[in-house]
Each structure stands twice: as C-alpha cells, then as structure tokens.
Amino acid sequence: DRVNRAILVRQLGDAVEEYGFGQRDMLFTSYEGWHQSFAGLARDVPFHNRADYESYLTRIALYPRLNDQALAITANAVRGGYVLPCSVLGGYERTISGVIAADPTQSRFYEPFAGARPASINEADWAALQARARTVITTIVNPAYRKHLDFYTHDYLPHCARSDSVSAQPRGAAWYALQVREHTTTNLTPQQIHDIGLHEVARIRAEMERVAHDAGFPSREAYIQELRTNPVYYPATAAQLIAASATFNKEVDYWLPRMFGTLPRLTFSIREIPAETAEGTTTAYYSQGSPEAGIAGTYYVNTSRLNQRPLWEIPALSLHESVPGHHLQIALQQEMDIAPFRRNFVSFTAFTEGWALYAESLGEEMGVYNTPARRIGELSYQMWRACRLVVDTGIHAFGWDKARAVQYMRDNTALTDTNIEAEVNRYISWPGQALGYMIGRLKIIELRHRAEAALGPRFDLRRFHDAVLRNGSVPLDVLESQIDDWIAAERARS
C-alpha cells in the first residue's frame, strides 16, 4: 500500500535524523509531562469487573519504573545542555505536587474506587480492592511523585536555560529545522513560514477591523477591549462554561450529516481540566477514547480563572476540539480498516491540527458565528494560529525573547493575558509544533478550492470531506495526491 509506505518512510527517516542528535530528549513541556498523563489513567481505561480494577492497581503500582526511566532520560538531557527555559517554568512544580494527596481517598488515582460498588463485585472484594488502592497510592505512587518533585526542584530547575530560543542550545538551529519539517510535513524554511504568518495576520486583522466597525466600535482594539473586560461575556461558574460548551455541540449535531458522509460511532464527553494542571495549560484539549474498550473521547475545558474564559470563544473552540474537529477525525481514524500502526499511533501535526483549524471555518457555513462577538471569536482563533507562524519562528530562528512574543500576541489577537502567557510558554518549550495548525489549514483550503474549481457544480462537500479523512492522518504531500486522485475519480464518475 503506497500510503503505508509513504508514512513509514517519512517516520523512519525522521527517527533516524532525530537519533543523530543524541540525548536531546525532552519528555515534558511547560504544560504536559509523563506524570500528568499517568495521573489521568483512570479516565482512559475500562472498569467493568473485578479484573479491570485489579489490572488498574497493577498498572499504577508499576509507575515507579516508568518514572525512574523518564527521570534518567531527563537527567541525561540536562547533562547535554538540553533544558527548558527558565521563563516557562514558573509554577510547574505544582503539576507534580498537586498529584500527591496526603489522604489517599482524595487522590486522582483513587477515583475508580470512590463511587458506588459495582454490582459485579461483592462487598468483601470491593473493600479489599479499596484497601489495596489506598496502600498502593500511599506506599508506591506518592513516593514516586515525591521523587520526581525532588529531582525537578534540585536537579532540573537550577539548570534551566536562560535563553528562550532552542537555537541557543547545542545544535539547536539544526534541531529546530528538523522540527519545522516534521510538524509541517513540508520543506518550508522558517523565513518562508514567518512571511506566510505576516501575510495571514494582515489579512485577518483587516477582517476583524470590519467586524468591529459593523458592531458599532471605532476600531478593532476598542471592540477587543470590550470583549476582554465586560463581565457579560464571561461565565460565572465552571458549570456554566461546561454547559455552554455542551449546548453549542447540540447546535452542531444538525450539520454533521449534511457535511459528512461518514461519521464516527464513538461518542465524546466534556470534562474540566484537572485543577493541578489547569492554570499552566491551554484553553482546552482533546483526549482520544477507545472504540475497542468502549471508552468515549474527552473534550477537556479549562475552568480555572473564569474571568479569562470568554463565552464568545466557545464556537471556534468546540468546533476545533470536538466535532467536526479532533473527535470526529481521530475517532474515524480509530474505526478505519487500515494498518494498525496508522489506526492507533500515527498523527501528523499538520494534518490533525490543520483539520481541526479547518473545522473551525466550517462554522461559517453552519451559520453559528451569528453574532459579532462569535465572529470575532472565530477570527481571533485564526489570528492566534497565524501569529504562531510569526512568533514560533521569531523565537527559535530570529532571536525574539518571550516579552516580544507576548506583546505581539497581545497586539494582534483577542486572547486574554492568561491564555497568551500559556501559549507563548508552549511555543518556547515545544519548538515547531504550533506551526502545523495554520500550514495544514491553508493546504486543506487550497485543496478544497482546487476541487471546487475542477468539479464545478459536481463538487460534493460531503464526499470531499470523506476523501480528506479516508486515510486518517497523513503528511500534506500524501493528502495532496489523495485529493488529486479523488478529483480524477469524481470526474470519471460524473
């Protein structure tokens, strides 16, 4: 299969090139790490019978082995001079210490045992499982997290990098060039990407100006100030924010069968981001489920600092993270009859994130950007991803520091200060990843325009979307060939 071969050749080539950089492995960023992923394990595995609970306890009891391996790899990276910048690590220790619960029944790891006893387990066995869980958390899991916290505090943080640019690290410029190629699946240079970003920023800025004037404000800046500061645009409670997200997704349900021929069977839920990580992480994210295990996908929403979580962002945010964005695309891929390595493990940033950003624009055709505030929300999210092209390359290729990056984001987006801080920290600590979003979106839009021009009135949006998604996440050059083949087949079919 040519798609399998193209993906394997690319992935193996990237792996070989990365191997040549030796110990530069960084296993965490400013907002995520192995300890955070593991702390969410209970929400990613099934609990139907006693064996499921016992399997879970066995897995968390093995955490010290994973933790020790990750700490050893990280210590090796520190010795090589590969460390995150000091500027992005403020408060990071809370993502570790926040998992440690003196009372094991209050631990995130105890969540499966905190509810009602399953009918399939008798009282004595349930009590024994609960007791074992408390023991494992107290004697195995908590000590491992304390060991991690001690390492971070004494062996990592004192060595944090003074420069915000990865190019300042050993062979950093070459590493950044590789990351740009991997995350965009193109041969675009940092300068070319920077220039694309500047062009997109100017285009979107002009459109935001028009919306602001139509809303009765003298300028884009005046309207954004209103949207940033007027309490009417913000939720009063976390429950209100979650409910608003759920209500919006109901609006979208009507449109899905009108825009897609094939929809996933797997459902998704909406949950709050865990408190110990919320303040340092992004606005929302998606965690994939498992069709085989019957575990729904999860759209996580950040409910910390509610005065920084505007309701007018919800349409664009939800379209991106749930449907028709990440959940629709990833769940479909999990249900496809393709090679297992592609079905379960392959994700190219430019495709996966490019699709989710393209999905935001489908809100225009759905008519959900039906107020000036919602329209600004969409444009702000486009601007956010356009600014990434400028800021990421600015930091890692052109010598920008964090302060300049933050100011550029504030000058051009409608994002709140809390979101801007978290985002810039992300670009600094994960070089190149943020470039895939807009580069992927622009390619999908280019291919749609190509198909519309070639097919004219025979163009079918549902069939086009199915063609884009039919092979799961693929590099952009593979996607282009895929759509060119589809256009030819559509012409022949007509």
KOLSE-735968 format. One line per 3 residues: their letters; for each residue x, y negated, z of C-alpha. Coordinates in Angstrom, 2 decimals, padded with zeros to 5 digits. Layout:
A	X:Y:Z | ...
//
This chain:
DRV	000.00:000.00:000.00 | 001.58:-003.26:-001.11 | 000.14:-005.27:001.79
NRA	001.62:-002.83:004.33 | 004.97:-003.05:002.58 | 004.96:-006.86:002.36
ILV	004.17:-007.19:006.06 | 006.72:-004.59:007.18 | 009.48:-006.09:005.04
RQL	008.81:-009.54:006.47 | 008.55:-008.39:010.08 | 011.63:-006.20:009.95
GDA	013.62:-008.93:008.22 | 012.63:-011.44:010.89 | 013.50:-008.94:013.64
VEE	016.95:-008.30:012.19 | 017.61:-012.02:011.91 | 016.43:-012.62:015.48
YGF	018.65:-009.79:016.71 | 021.63:-011.70:015.39 | 021.00:-014.40:018.00
GQR	021.82:-012.02:020.86 | 020.50:-012.85:024.31 | 018.34:-015.79:023.38
DML	015.13:-014.05:024.53 | 012.80:-016.38:026.41 | 009.95:-014.39:027.90
FTS	007.87:-017.31:029.08 | 006.84:-020.80:028.04 | 005.62:-023.80:030.00
YEG	002.15:-022.27:030.25 | 002.39:-018.50:029.94 | 004.55:-015.58:031.00
WHQ	004.53:-011.87:031.73 | 003.40:-012.46:035.32 | 000.31:-014.35:034.15
SFA	-000.62:-011.76:031.54 | -000.30:-008.96:034.07 | -002.40:-010.81:036.64
GLA	-005.29:-010.67:034.17 | -005.05:-006.92:033.63 | -008.30:-006.16:035.46
RDV	-010.24:-008.03:032.80 | -008.62:-006.13:029.95 | -009.24:-002.50:030.93
PFH	-012.45:-000.46:031.33 | -013.90:000.55:034.70 | -016.49:003.29:034.22
NRA	-015.47:006.06:036.62 | -013.04:007.05:039.35 | -010.32:007.93:036.85
DYE	-010.41:004.39:035.43 | -009.87:002.87:038.88 | -007.07:005.31:039.68
SYL	-005.41:004.58:036.34 | -005.57:000.85:037.09 | -003.94:001.33:040.51
TRI	-001.20:003.44:038.95 | -000.51:000.72:036.41 | -000.29:-002.15:038.88
ALY	001.95:-000.02:041.12 | 004.41:000.12:038.21 | 004.58:-003.67:037.90
PRL	007.95:-003.97:039.72 | 009.58:-002.03:036.86 | 008.21:-004.46:034.25
NDQ	009.08:-007.42:036.45 | 012.67:-006.26:037.04 | 013.23:-005.73:033.31
ALA	011.83:-009.16:032.47 | 013.94:-010.83:035.16 | 017.08:-009.08:033.89
ITA	016.42:-010.24:030.32 | 015.74:-013.78:031.55 | 018.91:-013.81:033.68
NAV	020.88:-012.78:030.59 | 019.33:-015.66:028.64 | 020.31:-018.09:031.42
RGG	023.92:-016.89:031.20 | 023.84:-017.61:027.47 | 022.53:-021.14:027.98
YVL	019.04:-020.37:026.72 | 016.72:-022.00:029.24 | 013.62:-024.14:029.10
PCS	013.99:-027.90:029.52 | 013.51:-029.35:032.99 | 010.86:-031.72:031.63
VLG	008.33:-028.91:031.04 | 008.71:-027.00:034.31 | 007.01:-029.31:036.80
GYE	004.75:-027.19:038.99 | 005.49:-023.98:037.09 | 006.24:-022.16:040.34
RTI	002.53:-022.34:041.16 | 001.76:-019.92:038.33 | 003.78:-017.36:040.29
SGV	003.00:-018.25:043.90 | -000.68:-018.70:043.07 | -000.99:-014.98:042.35
IAA	000.31:-013.99:045.80 | -002.62:-013.55:048.21 | -001.93:-013.01:051.90
DPT	-005.32:-011.32:052.14 | -005.22:-008.55:049.52 | -009.01:-008.65:049.12
QSR	-008.62:-012.20:047.76 | -006.03:-011.13:045.16 | -006.88:-011.17:041.47
FYE	-005.68:-007.57:041.43 | -008.47:-006.62:043.83 | -011.26:-007.93:041.58
PFA	-012.33:-004.45:040.36 | -012.87:-003.35:043.97 | -014.65:-006.47:045.24
GAR	-018.02:-005.75:043.72 | -020.64:-003.12:044.35 | -019.65:000.54:044.42
PAS	-020.16:002.22:041.04 | -022.90:004.84:041.08 | -020.48:007.44:039.73
INE	-018.22:007.21:042.81 | -019.28:008.39:046.27 | -018.83:006.22:049.36
ADW	-015.82:008.08:050.75 | -013.91:007.98:047.47 | -014.78:004.30:046.97
AAL	-013.49:003.42:050.43 | -010.29:005.36:049.71 | -009.80:003.51:046.42
QAR	-010.31:000.15:048.13 | -007.81:001.05:050.84 | -005.26:002.16:048.27
ART	-005.78:-001.08:046.34 | -005.10:-003.16:049.45 | -001.94:-001.16:050.14
VIT	-000.63:-001.41:046.57 | -001.23:-005.17:046.48 | 000.38:-005.78:049.87
TIV	003.39:-003.47:049.58 | 004.15:-003.39:045.84 | 002.56:-006.19:043.82
NPA	003.03:-009.13:046.20 | 006.73:-008.32:046.85 | 007.35:-008.22:043.09
YRK	005.80:-011.66:042.65 | 007.84:-012.98:045.59 | 010.98:-011.62:043.93
HLD	010.03:-013.44:040.73 | 009.40:-016.66:042.64 | 012.78:-016.38:044.37
FYT	014.54:-015.81:041.03 | 012.75:-018.73:039.40 | 013.48:-021.09:042.30
HDY	017.14:-020.21:042.88 | 018.47:-018.71:039.64 | 016.45:-020.32:036.84
LPH	015.21:-023.78:037.74 | 018.66:-025.14:038.78 | 019.93:-024.31:035.27
CAR	017.05:-025.85:033.30 | 018.07:-027.70:030.13 | 018.48:-031.47:030.21
SDS	017.64:-031.88:026.51 | 014.09:-031.37:025.23 | 015.32:-030.06:021.87
VSA	016.11:-026.42:021.18 | 018.71:-027.70:018.71 | 020.84:-028.76:021.69
QPR	021.24:-025.12:022.74 | 023.84:-022.72:021.30 | 022.94:-022.12:017.61
GAA	019.71:-023.93:018.35 | 019.27:-025.57:014.95 | 019.57:-022.22:013.17
WYA	017.14:-020.68:015.64 | 014.63:-023.45:015.02 | 014.88:-022.99:011.25
LQV	014.08:-019.29:011.75 | 011.10:-020.11:013.98 | 009.75:-022.53:011.38
REH	009.91:-019.82:008.71 | 008.33:-017.20:010.97 | 005.43:-019.31:012.20
TTT	004.57:-020.89:008.84 | 005.50:-017.86:006.66 | 006.86:-020.41:004.17
NLT	010.23:-021.82:003.17 | 009.23:-025.38:004.02 | 012.00:-027.36:005.71
PQQ	011.49:-029.34:008.92 | 011.70:-032.55:006.86 | 009.01:-031.37:004.44
IHD	006.75:-030.37:007.31 | 007.38:-033.68:009.07 | 006.36:-035.53:005.90
IGL	003.20:-033.43:005.47 | 002.33:-034.31:009.04 | 002.79:-038.03:008.48
HEV	000.53:-037.87:005.41 | -002.19:-035.98:007.28 | -002.00:-038.35:010.25
ARI	-002.56:-041.34:007.97 | -005.49:-039.63:006.21 | -007.25:-038.58:009.41
RAE	-006.59:-041.91:011.11 | -008.42:-043.73:008.31 | -011.41:-041.41:008.67
MER	-011.50:-041.92:012.45 | -011.48:-045.67:011.83 | -014.53:-045.33:009.59
VAH	-016.44:-043.26:012.17 | -015.63:-045.79:014.90 | -016.97:-048.67:012.80
DAG	-020.13:-046.70:011.98 | -020.61:-046.15:015.72 | -020.50:-049.91:016.29
FPS	-016.95:-050.28:017.61 | -014.41:-052.76:016.23 | -011.63:-050.19:015.94
REA	-010.66:-046.57:016.33 | -008.77:-047.45:019.51 | -011.82:-049.13:021.08
YIQ	-014.03:-046.11:020.41 | -011.44:-043.66:021.70 | -011.08:-045.73:024.87
ELR	-014.85:-045.49:025.34 | -014.79:-041.73:024.79 | -011.85:-041.26:027.15
TNP	-013.24:-043.30:030.04 | -017.07:-043.23:030.04 | -018.21:-040.56:032.56
VYY	-021.29:-039.78:030.48 | -019.08:-037.80:028.12 | -017.69:-035.50:030.83
PAT	-019.14:-032.53:032.74 | -019.93:-032.92:036.42 | -019.23:-029.28:037.24
AAQ	-017.38:-026.30:035.84 | -020.71:-024.54:035.39 | -021.93:-027.40:033.18
LIA	-018.85:-027.11:030.96 | -019.24:-023.35:030.60 | -022.98:-023.70:029.93
ASA	-022.38:-026.36:027.27 | -019.93:-024.04:025.53 | -022.41:-021.15:025.62
TFN	-025.25:-023.33:024.33 | -023.14:-024.53:021.43 | -022.28:-020.98:020.44
KEV	-026.00:-020.30:020.15 | -026.19:-023.13:017.61 | -023.52:-021.42:015.54
DYW	-025.17:-017.97:015.58 | -027.72:-019.13:012.98 | -024.98:-019.95:010.49
LPR	-022.75:-016.89:010.72 | -024.71:-014.56:008.40 | -025.09:-017.45:005.96
MFG	-021.32:-017.91:005.73 | -020.01:-014.35:006.15 | -020.97:-011.07:004.55
TLP	-019.26:-009.02:007.25 | -019.43:-009.83:010.96 | -017.74:-008.01:013.86
RLT	-019.72:-005.70:016.12 | -017.67:-006.63:019.20 | -019.13:-009.40:021.35
FSI	-017.34:-012.02:023.46 | -017.84:-013.70:026.82 | -016.94:-017.17:028.11
REI	-014.92:-017.46:031.33 | -012.95:-020.02:033.29 | -009.16:-020.01:033.03
PAE	-007.73:-018.70:036.35 | -007.09:-021.51:038.80 | -003.40:-020.82:039.38
TAE	-002.60:-021.42:035.70 | -005.31:-023.88:034.64 | -003.58:-027.18:035.41
GTT	-000.50:-026.40:033.35 | -002.13:-024.75:030.39 | -004.09:-025.73:027.32
TAY	-007.76:-026.68:026.93 | -008.90:-023.17:026.06 | -007.69:-019.90:024.60
YSQ	-009.00:-016.59:023.30 | -008.11:-013.15:024.67 | -008.94:-010.25:022.39
GSP	-011.08:-007.35:023.55 | -011.02:-003.70:022.53 | -013.63:-002.10:020.28
EAG	-012.37:001.37:021.26 | -012.76:000.71:025.00 | -015.91:-001.38:024.62
IAG	-014.24:-004.45:026.16 | -015.56:-007.76:024.85 | -013.26:-010.55:023.73
TYY	-012.97:-013.53:026.07 | -013.09:-017.25:025.31 | -011.35:-018.88:028.27
VNT	-012.23:-022.51:029.05 | -010.13:-024.81:031.24 | -012.33:-026.18:034.03
SRL	-009.61:-027.94:036.01 | -009.64:-031.77:036.09 | -013.14:-032.05:034.66
NQR	-012.67:-035.77:034.03 | -010.19:-034.72:031.34 | -012.51:-032.18:029.60
PLW	-014.85:-034.18:027.32 | -018.05:-032.57:026.13 | -017.59:-034.03:022.64
EIP	-014.66:-031.63:022.13 | -016.82:-028.54:022.63 | -017.99:-028.06:019.00
ALS	-014.49:-028.08:017.48 | -013.03:-026.18:020.42 | -015.66:-023.44:020.36
LHE	-015.57:-023.01:016.58 | -011.81:-022.51:016.90 | -011.65:-020.13:019.85
SVP	-014.78:-018.02:019.41 | -016.82:-017.87:016.20 | -016.16:-018.24:013.37
GHH	-012.58:-018.72:014.61 | -010.42:-016.38:016.68 | -013.02:-013.93:017.92
LQI	-014.59:-013.36:014.52 | -011.25:-012.95:012.73 | -009.47:-010.86:015.37
ALQ	-012.44:-008.61:016.17 | -012.94:-007.93:012.45 | -009.26:-007.02:012.15
QEM	-009.58:-004.63:015.11 | -012.52:-002.91:013.40 | -010.84:-002.58:009.97
DIA	-009.79:000.68:008.35 | -006.19:-000.43:007.88 | -002.82:000.81:009.14
PFR	-002.89:000.91:012.97 | 000.15:-001.36:013.30 | -001.70:-004.03:011.34
RNF	-005.03:-003.49:013.04 | -003.68:-003.80:016.57 | -000.39:-005.68:016.55
VSF	000.10:-007.93:013.53 | -000.63:-011.63:013.92 | 000.94:-014.30:011.75
TAF	000.54:-017.74:013.32 | -000.10:-019.48:010.00 | -002.97:-017.12:009.18
TEG	-004.51:-016.57:012.61 | -004.31:-020.18:013.74 | -004.77:-021.58:010.25
WAL	-008.03:-019.64:010.00 | -009.22:-020.91:013.39 | -008.47:-024.51:012.40
YAE	-010.23:-023.98:009.07 | -013.17:-022.58:011.07 | -013.45:-025.93:012.85
SLG	-014.07:-027.61:009.49 | -016.98:-025.23:008.78 | -018.84:-027.19:011.43
EEM	-019.28:-029.91:008.81 | -021.24:-027.51:006.58 | -023.19:-026.27:009.61
GVY	-024.15:-029.85:010.48 | -023.01:-029.52:014.09 | -020.89:-032.69:014.05
NTP	-024.15:-034.59:014.24 | -023.10:-037.49:016.50 | -020.22:-039.96:016.15
ARR	-018.67:-038.52:019.32 | -018.77:-034.96:017.99 | -017.34:-036.15:014.67
IGE	-014.50:-037.88:016.50 | -014.01:-034.62:018.39 | -013.52:-032.77:015.12
LSY	-011.22:-035.43:013.68 | -009.27:-035.64:016.93 | -008.65:-031.90:016.77
QMW	-007.50:-032.22:013.16 | -005.29:-035.13:014.19 | -003.94:-033.11:017.10
RAC	-002.72:-030.38:014.72 | -001.39:-032.92:012.20 | 000.56:-034.62:014.98
RLV	002.06:-031.25:015.84 | 003.80:-031.23:012.46 | 005.37:-034.58:013.29
VDT	006.09:-034.01:016.98 | 007.41:-030.43:016.86 | 009.86:-031.25:014.09
GIH	010.59:-034.61:015.71 | 011.67:-032.95:018.95 | 013.57:-029.99:017.57
AFG	015.02:-031.37:014.33 | 015.14:-035.16:014.64 | 016.11:-035.91:018.23
WDK	012.83:-037.05:019.78 | 012.52:-036.81:023.56 | 009.38:-035.90:025.48
ARA	008.40:-039.52:026.17 | 008.39:-040.38:022.46 | 006.36:-037.28:021.65
VQY	003.79:-038.06:024.35 | 003.44:-041.65:023.13 | 002.99:-040.52:019.52
MRD	000.19:-038.17:020.58 | -001.46:-040.87:022.67 | -001.25:-043.41:019.83
NTA	-002.85:-041.10:017.29 | -005.18:-038.60:018.99 | -008.21:-038.91:021.24
LTD	-006.83:-036.26:023.60 | -006.79:-037.06:027.29 | -003.48:-037.60:029.07
TNI	-003.70:-034.23:030.82 | -004.13:-032.42:027.51 | -001.32:-034.38:025.87
EAE	001.09:-033.52:028.70 | 000.27:-029.81:028.47 | 000.51:-029.84:024.68
VNR	003.88:-031.58:024.44 | 005.27:-029.22:027.08 | 004.11:-026.39:024.87
YIS	005.84:-027.72:021.75 | 009.06:-028.19:023.68 | 009.02:-024.71:025.20
WPG	007.75:-022.80:022.14 | 009.57:-024.30:019.14 | 007.87:-023.94:015.77
QAL	004.72:-022.12:016.89 | 002.49:-025.19:016.69 | 003.39:-025.74:013.02
GYM	001.41:-022.74:011.81 | -002.02:-024.25:012.51 | -002.15:-027.10:010.01
IGR	000.10:-025.40:007.45 | -002.24:-022.40:007.47 | -005.39:-024.54:007.31
LKI	-004.11:-026.52:004.35 | -003.31:-023.30:002.47 | -006.79:-021.82:003.08
IEL	-008.42:-025.07:001.93 | -006.17:-025.13:-001.15 | -007.21:-021.55:-002.00
RHR	-010.89:-022.35:-001.48 | -010.65:-025.33:-003.83 | -008.85:-023.13:-006.36
AEA	-011.62:-020.54:-006.17 | -014.38:-023.16:-006.42 | -012.74:-024.72:-009.49
ALG	-012.17:-021.35:-011.16 | -015.62:-019.90:-010.46 | -017.82:-022.99:-010.57
PRF	-021.46:-022.12:-009.79 | -020.47:-018.45:-009.41 | -018.47:-019.27:-006.26
DLR	-019.99:-017.48:-003.25 | -018.81:-018.80:000.12 | -019.70:-015.59:001.96
RFH	-017.69:-013.48:-000.47 | -014.76:-015.93:-000.33 | -014.60:-015.74:003.46
DAV	-014.78:-011.95:003.35 | -011.92:-011.96:000.83 | -009.76:-014.15:003.07
LRN	-010.35:-011.92:006.09 | -010.43:-008.48:004.46 | -006.80:-007.52:005.19
GSV	-006.51:-009.07:008.63 | -003.66:-011.42:009.46 | -001.19:-011.69:006.57
PLD	001.60:-014.09:005.50 | 000.39:-017.02:003.42 | 002.04:-015.77:000.23
VLE	000.22:-012.45:000.62 | -003.04:-014.34:001.22 | -002.49:-016.36:-001.94
SQI	-002.03:-013.20:-004.03 | -005.07:-011.69:-002.34 | -007.29:-014.63:-003.29
DDW	-005.92:-014.84:-006.83 | -006.81:-011.15:-007.27 | -010.27:-011.83:-005.82
IAA	-010.86:-014.72:-008.22 | -009.96:-012.48:-011.16 | -012.29:-009.76:-009.87
ERA	-015.12:-012.26:-009.39 | -014.71:-013.48:-012.96 | -014.86:-009.91:-014.22
RS	-017.89:-009.14:-012.03 | -019.80:-012.09:-013.44
//
